[in-house]
């Protein structure tokens, strides 16, 4: 297996082809969606490029500030796993709230409704991993609990484009709070 070339996307390094590679989180490509108060927002390091996604599973770091959800409340037909590395967040799961701190692990079997919201005094960093078997399916339910955090779809849908209508797409840039993250 050849080593993949890493190209600078303007916000860090991402693979320019298939193959193995090593990249430090400080040097990797970051995507940010700071929606000026309209949620969801946050920043993520996906370790892959849009052109060269990992075929069997996704893995990324997500950084959230206080009150930022990492997306809209949803369930997927694939299992996922999450590990809080630093900071605190509120996990919204199956209509309940759970405060998570560093080293808390959340296993999400297929069909589990969930989303994370930044909590605490500083940014929260979460390691996220999920299966990528075909066909991938998602459901964004309407959730009163998630709506209190700005993280509910306006109407139930299985179409991500419909769920995120009106939200700013992610930009290739590091978050404004980069210097407050654990590796800065």
N, C-alpha and C positions, 0 to 999 in steps of 0.2 A: 504494500500500500504506500503510495507516495505521500510526501508532506504537502499539505495545502499551502498555497501562497496567501499571505494576509495583506489586504489592501487597506489603506486609511480612507474611511468613508467621510472624513471631516469631523466625526465625533468619536473616532477610535478605529481599531483594527477589526476587520471581519474577513472570513474566508472568501477567497475569490475562486474556489474550486473544491472539488471533493478531495478528501484525504485527511490525514491526522494533522493536528496542530496543537500548539501550546500558546496561550495568551494570558496575560495578567489582567485582572478585572480593571485595574487603573488604566490599562492601555486598550481595552476592548471597546467596541462600538456600543454606544448608549442611545436609546430612543427616549424622548421626553414629550409629554403632553401636559403642559401647564396651562389649563384652560381658563385662567383668569377667574377662578371661583366656580366655573361650571364643571361639574364632576362627570365622569371619573378623570383622574389625571395620574401623575406619578411618573417614574422613570424606570426603564428596564434595560438590562444587559442580556441579550439573547444568545450570545456566543456563536451565532450563525448569521448569515446574510439572507435576504429575501430570495436571492437566486440559488442559494445552496443551503436549504434547510436539512436538519437531521431527519432521516426518513422514519426512524422507529420510535423516537421519543424526543420531546422538547425539554430543554432545561434552561432556566434563566434566573437572574437575580432581579428582584423588583424592589425599588426604594420608594417609600411613602412618607410624606410629611403628615403632621397631625390633621386629621379630617379627610385625607385623600383616600378614596377607594381605588383599588388597582384595576377596576373595571366595573361591569354591571353584574349584579346578582344573577347566577346562572347555574345550570347543571350540564354535564357533558356525559356522553356515553363511553368515556374512557376513564380509567382510574388516574388519580393525580396524588402527588405527595408534596408537602410543604414543610420547611424548617425555618423558623425565625432565627436569624443569625445575630441581629443586634436591634436594639430599640424595642418598642411595643406596638402591637396592633390589636384591633378588635376583629375577631373572626365572626362573621355572620354565617351561620350554618343551620339549615333546616329550621329557620324561624327563631333561632336562639342566638344570643351573643356570648362570646367567650373572649376574655382578655388573654392574649398570648405574649410571652416574654422570650428573651433569648434561650435557645435550645428547646423550645416547645415545638413538637412535631405534630402535624395534622395529616392524617391519611383520609383521602376522599375517594371512596368507592364510586364507580360509575353511577350516575343518577343522583348524586348528592348536591343539593343547592348550597351555594357558598359564595363569599367574596370577602376580601380583607379591607380594613380601613385603618390608616395610620393613627396611632394613639401615643401618648407619652410626651416627653420633653424634646425629643429629637427625631431624626429620621429613623424609620424602621426598615431593615433589609431582610428580605425573605428569599430563600432558595426555593424555586418552584420546579417541579418535574412532572411530566405527564406523558402517557402513552399516545402514539400516533397511528393507530390501526384504522383502516378504512372500513366502512365509511364513518367519518367524524360527524357527530351530531351534537347540537347544543340547543338548550332551551333557556330563554330569558323570561322567567315568570314575573308578574307584577307582585311586588312584595312591600307591604306597609312598613315592615322593619327596615328593609334596605332603602326605601324612599326617604326615611328620616336621615339617612347618610348621603343622599343624592346618588344612590347606587342601584335604583330599580329601573327596569324598562318601563316606558309609559304604557305599553300594551304588550301582552304576551306574544312572543315571536320566537321562531327558530332561525331567523335570518339575522346574522350579526350586523349587516349593513342597515337593516331597519332599526335594530335595537340602538345603534350608535348614531342614528341620523342627528345631525346638528352638533356633533362633537368634533372638535378639532383633531385631525389626524396627528399621529406622533411625528416628531421631527428628529432628525439625526443630530442630537446635541445632548450634552450632559446637563443634569438638573442645576438650577440656580443654587441649590444647597450642597453642591458637590464637595466643598471644603469641609462640610460637617459629617461626611460619611466616614465609616471606620477605616478606610484605606487611604484617605486623603492625606 
